[in-house]
């Protein structure tokens, strides 16, 4: 009897070790950069790398935490940088400004910061190299405590480097460039999912769920198109379906006959469009005029009134990604949507809702630690105080590079509206696995 009991103990001990190892692997998977699943981790099937980056937050060892808050303030200034003039992104910038403004107004209605009103210091960007840095310097001169922006990839990268020099926290709520948080600059966080997440979701849906094999891509010939499609192409290749053809168009272009003729000759079984709303709609219209009837997929910027107005009936059946679900049964989201429409006379889009959440995070950080730039940075990057923050856009989850890796949704246009559903990971070993958090 004693030997039997010993065997049971040995078996129990072995099972404990097995479950512990499984738990450890699960924990290791959670910290993978960009929420990248094991199945498509770059070079994951080969030798383990000597060093992995972006798995530990960059620390800031500079001075400034000892500075006392000024006593002669009449207002608490927060900055805004976005495309408000002379840019094809103005409609998106206006939505972003509205979302930030609503958060400021609601905070002031509750008494501001210790009786002091918050004031938004508004700056325009035009997507030119160097111009964004000048605007950050102006915000530094204005004594803002933190600032929010922008959408254009180039603007955001330049501004992030300027904000490092000025030591003012930047809360990015519109730029989806995956490389934004790869700069090792401890003065920026992103409150919107990036194109790496969108690329994963699109690739899974196109190749795993829909079963397509031959895909052609037509994209904007700018950083937004290049970097976004680069991430998608990497995933497609690792899934065994490298993109068969990639055509490009310029921002503002209206005739895509040459690119689409090349795609028609390649005879793909699906097409991916990656660009702004206007060009994406025009590409779709000409694609259908040329009797290309393949299923069409797109980046998240087609989820807009501008795209639907131009595309008309051709939008039927198009599938894209979305960084939140505007139809979610969430009281925080519903209250925001009602207040936004009442205040601005329009429906909020993805840039409005994330700007609202980003500005609220800045305000709550100030309420938490007071008026000190370094302490505001510290509390928004500690991966504890505001980790899993529940905003109007949903739950915000930061990885170790302070990139938002929260939920991604798919959206299919049918019956006169976009229908939203959770993104799904690739099917492996006979079952389906959803992204963490679903």
C-alpha positions as CSV (number, residue, x, y, z in Angstrom):
1,X,0.0,0.0,0.0
2,X,2.9,2.4,0.8
3,X,4.4,1.9,-2.7
4,X,1.0,2.7,-4.3
5,X,0.7,5.9,-2.3
6,X,4.3,6.9,-3.3
7,X,3.5,6.3,-6.9
8,X,0.4,8.5,-6.6
9,X,2.5,11.2,-5.0
10,X,5.1,11.0,-7.8
11,X,2.3,11.2,-10.4
12,X,0.8,14.2,-8.7
13,X,4.2,15.9,-8.5
14,X,4.8,15.2,-12.2
15,X,1.4,16.6,-13.2
16,X,2.0,19.7,-11.1
17,X,5.3,20.4,-12.9
18,X,3.5,19.8,-16.3
19,X,0.8,22.3,-15.5
20,X,3.3,24.8,-14.1
21,X,5.3,24.6,-17.4
22,X,2.2,25.1,-19.4
23,X,1.3,28.1,-17.3
24,X,4.8,29.5,-17.8
25,X,4.5,29.2,-21.5
26,X,1.2,30.9,-21.4
27,X,2.8,33.8,-19.5
28,X,5.6,34.0,-21.9
29,X,3.1,34.2,-24.8
30,X,1.3,37.1,-23.1
31,X,4.4,39.3,-23.2
32,X,5.3,38.7,-26.8
33,X,5.7,42.1,-28.5
34,X,2.7,43.4,-30.3
35,X,0.5,40.6,-29.0
36,X,2.0,38.4,-31.7
37,X,0.7,34.8,-31.6
38,X,3.2,32.0,-31.5
39,X,1.9,30.6,-34.8
40,X,3.1,33.6,-36.8
41,X,6.0,35.0,-34.6
42,X,8.8,36.0,-37.0
43,X,11.5,33.3,-37.2
44,X,9.6,31.5,-34.5
45,X,10.2,28.1,-36.1
46,X,14.0,28.6,-36.0
47,X,16.5,29.1,-33.3
48,X,15.5,31.4,-30.4
49,X,17.0,34.9,-30.7
50,X,19.9,35.9,-28.4
51,X,17.9,39.0,-27.3
52,X,14.3,40.1,-27.8
53,X,13.5,43.8,-27.7
54,X,10.3,45.6,-26.6
55,X,9.6,43.0,-23.8
56,X,10.6,45.3,-21.0
57,X,9.6,49.0,-20.7
58,X,12.3,51.6,-21.2
59,X,13.0,53.5,-18.0
60,X,13.4,57.2,-17.6
61,X,16.2,58.1,-15.2
62,X,16.2,61.8,-15.7
63,X,15.4,64.6,-13.1
64,X,12.2,66.5,-12.7
65,X,10.1,64.4,-10.3
66,X,11.1,66.7,-7.5
67,X,9.7,69.9,-9.1
68,X,6.8,71.4,-7.2
69,X,3.6,72.4,-9.1
70,X,3.4,76.2,-9.8
71,X,1.1,78.2,-7.6
72,X,0.2,81.0,-10.0
73,X,-1.8,79.1,-12.6
74,X,-5.2,80.2,-13.9
75,X,-5.6,77.2,-16.2
76,X,-4.2,73.8,-16.8
77,X,-3.0,73.5,-20.4
78,X,-3.0,70.3,-22.5
79,X,-1.8,70.2,-26.1
80,X,-3.3,68.9,-29.3
81,X,-1.6,68.3,-32.6
82,X,-3.7,67.1,-35.6
83,X,-4.4,67.7,-39.3
84,X,-6.9,70.6,-39.3
85,X,-5.9,72.5,-42.4
86,X,-4.2,71.7,-45.8
87,X,-4.2,68.0,-45.5
88,X,-6.3,65.1,-47.0
89,X,-6.6,63.9,-43.4
90,X,-8.6,67.0,-42.2
91,X,-11.9,65.1,-41.7
92,X,-10.1,62.6,-39.4
93,X,-8.3,65.4,-37.6
94,X,-11.5,67.3,-37.0
95,X,-13.0,64.1,-35.4
96,X,-9.9,63.7,-33.3
97,X,-10.1,67.3,-32.1
98,X,-13.8,66.9,-31.3
99,X,-13.2,63.9,-29.1
100,X,-10.4,65.6,-27.2
101,X,-12.6,68.7,-26.8
102,X,-15.5,66.8,-25.4
103,X,-13.2,65.2,-22.8
104,X,-11.9,68.6,-21.8
105,X,-15.4,70.1,-21.5
106,X,-16.7,67.2,-19.4
107,X,-13.7,67.5,-17.0
108,X,-14.3,71.3,-16.7
109,X,-18.0,70.7,-16.0
110,X,-16.9,68.6,-13.0
111,X,-14.7,71.4,-11.6
112,X,-11.5,71.0,-13.6
113,X,-8.3,70.4,-11.7
114,X,-8.8,71.7,-8.1
115,X,-11.0,74.5,-9.5
116,X,-8.7,75.3,-12.4
117,X,-10.2,74.8,-15.9
118,X,-8.4,72.6,-18.4
119,X,-7.6,74.4,-21.7
120,X,-6.8,72.8,-25.0
121,X,-3.9,74.3,-26.9
122,X,-4.6,73.5,-30.5
123,X,-1.9,73.1,-33.2
124,X,-2.3,72.1,-36.8
125,X,0.1,69.7,-38.6
126,X,0.5,69.5,-42.4
127,X,2.5,66.3,-42.7
128,X,5.8,68.0,-43.6
129,X,9.2,66.9,-42.2
130,X,10.2,69.1,-39.4
131,X,7.0,71.1,-39.1
132,X,5.7,68.9,-36.2
133,X,8.8,69.5,-34.2
134,X,8.1,73.3,-34.3
135,X,4.6,72.7,-33.0
136,X,5.9,70.6,-30.1
137,X,8.3,73.4,-29.2
138,X,5.4,75.9,-29.2
139,X,3.5,73.6,-26.8
140,X,6.6,73.5,-24.6
141,X,6.6,77.3,-24.6
142,X,2.9,77.3,-23.7
143,X,3.7,75.1,-20.7
144,X,1.4,72.2,-21.5
145,X,1.6,69.3,-19.2
146,X,1.0,66.6,-21.8
147,X,-0.3,66.6,-25.3
148,X,-2.3,64.4,-27.8
149,X,-1.8,63.6,-31.5
150,X,-1.5,62.8,-34.3
151,X,-2.6,60.7,-37.4
152,X,0.0,61.1,-40.1
153,X,3.0,58.7,-39.6
154,X,5.7,61.2,-40.5
155,X,4.2,63.9,-38.2
156,X,4.0,61.5,-35.3
157,X,7.5,60.2,-35.6
158,X,9.0,63.7,-35.8
159,X,6.9,64.9,-33.0
160,X,7.9,62.0,-30.8
161,X,11.5,62.9,-31.1
162,X,10.8,66.6,-30.3
163,X,8.7,65.6,-27.3
164,X,11.7,63.5,-26.0
165,X,13.8,66.7,-26.0
166,X,11.1,68.8,-24.3
167,X,10.2,65.9,-21.9
168,X,6.4,66.2,-22.4
169,X,4.4,63.0,-22.6
170,X,2.8,62.4,-26.0
171,X,-0.4,60.4,-26.1
172,X,-0.9,59.1,-29.7
173,X,-4.5,58.3,-30.6
174,X,-4.4,58.2,-34.4
175,X,-1.2,57.0,-36.0
176,X,-1.3,53.2,-36.7
177,X,2.3,52.9,-37.8
178,X,3.7,49.8,-36.0
179,X,7.2,51.3,-35.8
180,X,6.0,54.3,-33.7
181,X,6.6,52.5,-30.4
182,X,9.8,50.9,-31.7
183,X,11.8,54.1,-31.1
184,X,12.7,53.3,-27.5
185,X,11.6,56.8,-26.5
186,X,10.0,56.7,-23.0
187,X,7.8,59.8,-23.6
188,X,5.1,58.4,-25.7
189,X,2.2,56.0,-25.4
190,X,-0.4,54.9,-28.0
191,X,-4.1,54.6,-27.3
192,X,-5.2,52.9,-30.5
193,X,-4.4,49.5,-32.0
194,X,-1.8,49.6,-34.7
195,X,-1.6,48.2,-38.2
196,X,0.3,45.1,-37.0
197,X,-2.9,44.1,-35.2
198,X,-5.0,44.9,-38.2
199,X,-2.6,43.0,-40.5
200,X,-2.9,39.9,-38.2
201,X,-6.7,40.1,-38.2
202,X,-7.0,40.6,-42.0
203,X,-4.6,37.8,-42.8
204,X,-6.4,35.3,-40.6
205,X,-9.7,36.3,-42.0
206,X,-8.7,36.2,-45.7
207,X,-6.6,33.0,-45.7
208,X,-7.9,31.0,-42.8
209,X,-11.5,31.9,-42.5
210,X,-12.3,32.6,-46.1
211,X,-9.8,30.2,-47.6
212,X,-8.3,32.5,-50.3
213,X,-4.9,31.7,-51.6
214,X,-4.0,34.1,-54.4
215,X,-4.2,37.7,-53.1
216,X,-3.4,40.9,-54.9
217,X,-2.7,44.2,-53.0
218,X,-3.2,47.8,-54.2
219,X,-2.0,50.4,-51.7
220,X,-1.2,54.1,-51.2
221,X,2.3,55.0,-52.1
222,X,3.1,56.6,-48.8
223,X,4.3,55.6,-45.4
224,X,0.8,54.6,-44.3
225,X,0.4,52.2,-47.2
226,X,4.0,50.9,-47.2
227,X,4.3,50.1,-43.5
228,X,0.8,48.8,-43.1
229,X,1.0,46.4,-46.0
230,X,4.5,45.4,-44.9
231,X,3.1,43.9,-41.7
232,X,0.3,42.2,-43.6
233,X,2.7,40.8,-46.2
234,X,4.9,39.3,-43.4
235,X,2.0,37.5,-41.9
236,X,0.6,36.3,-45.3
237,X,4.0,34.8,-46.1
238,X,4.3,33.0,-42.7
239,X,0.8,31.6,-43.3
240,X,2.0,30.2,-46.6
241,X,0.2,32.6,-48.9
242,X,2.7,35.3,-50.1
243,X,1.0,38.2,-51.8
244,X,1.0,37.6,-55.6
245,X,1.1,41.2,-56.7
246,X,1.4,44.7,-55.1
247,X,0.3,47.8,-57.0
248,X,0.6,51.3,-55.8
249,X,-1.2,54.7,-56.2
250,X,-0.5,58.2,-55.2
251,X,-2.6,60.2,-52.7
252,X,-5.0,62.3,-54.9
253,X,-4.8,59.9,-57.8
254,X,-8.1,59.2,-59.6
255,X,-7.2,56.9,-62.5
256,X,-6.2,53.4,-61.5
257,X,-6.7,51.6,-64.8
258,X,-3.0,50.7,-65.2
259,X,-2.7,49.1,-61.8
260,X,-6.1,47.3,-62.0
261,X,-5.2,46.0,-65.5
262,X,-2.1,44.4,-64.0
263,X,-4.2,42.9,-61.2
264,X,-6.8,41.6,-63.7
265,X,-4.0,39.8,-65.6
266,X,-2.8,38.1,-62.4
267,X,-6.3,36.8,-61.8
268,X,-6.2,36.7,-58.0
269,X,-9.1,35.2,-56.0
270,X,-9.2,38.2,-53.6
271,X,-8.0,41.9,-53.5
272,X,-6.8,44.0,-50.6
273,X,-7.0,47.8,-50.8
274,X,-4.9,49.8,-48.3
275,X,-5.3,53.6,-48.4
276,X,-7.4,56.6,-47.3
277,X,-11.2,56.6,-47.7
278,X,-11.4,58.6,-51.0
279,X,-8.8,56.7,-53.0
280,X,-10.0,53.4,-51.6
281,X,-13.6,54.1,-52.8
282,X,-12.4,55.2,-56.2
283,X,-10.2,52.1,-56.6
284,X,-13.2,49.9,-55.6
285,X,-15.5,51.7,-58.2
286,X,-13.0,51.3,-61.0
287,X,-12.3,47.7,-60.0
288,X,-16.0,46.8,-60.4
289,X,-16.3,48.8,-63.7
290,X,-13.5,46.6,-65.1
291,X,-15.6,43.5,-64.1
292,X,-13.2,42.4,-61.4
293,X,-15.7,40.6,-59.2
294,X,-13.4,39.1,-56.6
295,X,-14.0,39.7,-52.8
296,X,-12.5,42.9,-51.6
297,X,-10.8,43.6,-48.3
298,X,-9.5,46.9,-47.0
299,X,-7.8,48.8,-44.2
300,X,-9.8,50.4,-41.5
301,X,-10.1,53.8,-43.1
302,X,-12.9,52.6,-45.4
303,X,-15.1,52.6,-42.3
304,X,-16.2,56.2,-43.0
305,X,-19.1,58.2,-44.4
306,X,-16.7,59.6,-47.0
307,X,-15.9,56.1,-48.4
308,X,-19.6,55.0,-48.4
309,X,-20.7,58.2,-50.2
310,X,-18.2,57.6,-53.0
311,X,-18.4,53.8,-53.3
312,X,-22.2,53.6,-53.1
313,X,-23.6,50.1,-53.9
314,X,-20.0,48.9,-54.7
315,X,-19.3,48.9,-50.9
316,X,-21.6,45.8,-50.5
317,X,-19.6,42.9,-49.1
318,X,-16.3,44.8,-48.4
319,X,-14.6,43.6,-45.3
320,X,-12.2,45.7,-43.2
321,X,-10.7,45.9,-39.7
322,X,-11.8,48.3,-36.9
323,X,-10.0,49.3,-33.7
324,X,-13.3,49.2,-31.8
325,X,-16.9,48.1,-32.1
326,X,-19.2,51.2,-32.4
327,X,-22.2,48.9,-32.0
328,X,-21.0,47.4,-28.7
329,X,-23.6,47.2,-25.9
330,X,-21.3,49.3,-23.6
331,X,-22.8,52.1,-21.4
332,X,-19.6,54.1,-21.5
333,X,-19.5,54.0,-25.3
334,X,-23.3,54.8,-25.6
335,X,-23.0,57.8,-23.3
336,X,-20.0,59.1,-25.3
337,X,-21.8,58.6,-28.6
338,X,-24.9,60.4,-27.4
339,X,-23.0,63.3,-25.9
340,X,-20.8,63.6,-29.0
341,X,-23.7,63.7,-31.4
342,X,-25.5,66.3,-29.2
343,X,-22.4,68.5,-29.0
344,X,-21.1,68.3,-32.6
345,X,-24.1,67.2,-34.7
346,X,-22.3,64.2,-36.2
347,X,-21.6,60.5,-35.4
348,X,-18.2,59.9,-33.7
349,X,-15.6,57.9,-35.7
350,X,-12.6,55.8,-34.6
351,X,-10.4,58.9,-34.2
352,X,-12.9,60.7,-32.1
353,X,-13.5,57.9,-29.6
354,X,-9.8,57.2,-29.1
355,X,-9.0,60.9,-28.7
356,X,-11.7,61.1,-26.1
357,X,-10.1,58.1,-24.2
358,X,-6.6,59.5,-24.6
359,X,-7.5,62.9,-23.3
360,X,-9.4,61.4,-20.4
361,X,-6.2,59.3,-19.5
362,X,-4.2,62.5,-19.5
363,X,-6.7,64.2,-17.2
364,X,-6.9,61.2,-14.9
365,X,-3.1,61.1,-14.7
366,X,-3.0,64.7,-13.6
367,X,-5.6,64.1,-11.0
368,X,-3.5,61.1,-9.8
369,X,-0.1,62.7,-9.5
370,X,-0.6,66.5,-9.9
371,X,1.1,69.0,-12.2
372,X,4.5,67.4,-12.9
373,X,5.5,66.3,-16.4
374,X,7.7,63.4,-15.3
375,X,5.2,62.1,-12.8
376,X,2.5,62.2,-15.4
377,X,4.8,60.2,-17.7
378,X,5.5,57.8,-14.9
379,X,1.9,57.0,-14.0
380,X,0.8,56.6,-17.6
381,X,3.7,54.2,-18.4
382,X,3.8,52.1,-15.2
383,X,1.6,49.3,-16.8
384,X,-0.4,49.2,-13.6
385,X,-2.4,52.3,-12.8
386,X,-4.2,52.6,-16.2
387,X,-3.6,49.1,-17.5
388,X,-6.9,47.6,-18.8
389,X,-8.5,51.1,-18.6
390,X,-12.1,50.9,-19.7
391,X,-12.8,53.8,-22.0
392,X,-15.4,54.5,-24.7
393,X,-13.4,52.5,-27.2
394,X,-13.3,49.5,-25.0
395,X,-10.5,48.1,-22.8
396,X,-7.1,49.6,-23.4
397,X,-4.3,47.1,-23.0
398,X,-0.6,48.2,-23.2
399,X,2.3,46.0,-24.1
400,X,5.8,46.7,-22.8
401,X,6.4,49.3,-25.5
402,X,3.2,51.2,-24.4
403,X,1.4,50.1,-27.6
404,X,-2.3,49.5,-27.3
405,X,-2.9,45.8,-28.1
406,X,-6.5,45.7,-27.2
407,X,-9.3,44.1,-29.2
408,X,-9.5,44.3,-33.0
409,X,-12.8,43.8,-34.8
410,X,-13.7,42.9,-38.4
411,X,-16.4,44.9,-40.2
412,X,-18.4,43.8,-43.2
413,X,-20.6,46.2,-45.1
414,X,-24.0,44.6,-45.9
415,X,-27.7,45.7,-45.9
416,X,-26.7,49.3,-45.8
417,X,-24.4,49.3,-42.7
418,X,-21.2,47.8,-41.4
419,X,-21.7,44.7,-39.3
420,X,-19.0,44.3,-36.7
421,X,-17.7,41.0,-35.2
422,X,-14.5,40.0,-33.3
423,X,-11.4,39.1,-35.2
424,X,-10.5,35.5,-35.1
425,X,-7.0,33.9,-35.0
426,X,-6.0,31.1,-37.4
427,X,-7.4,27.7,-36.9
428,X,-4.8,25.3,-35.6
429,X,-5.0,21.6,-34.7
430,X,-8.7,21.4,-35.6
431,X,-9.9,24.2,-33.4
432,X,-10.3,28.0,-33.5
433,X,-8.5,30.3,-31.1
434,X,-9.6,33.9,-30.6
435,X,-7.2,36.8,-29.7
436,X,-6.5,37.2,-26.0
437,X,-9.2,39.2,-24.3
438,X,-12.1,37.9,-26.4
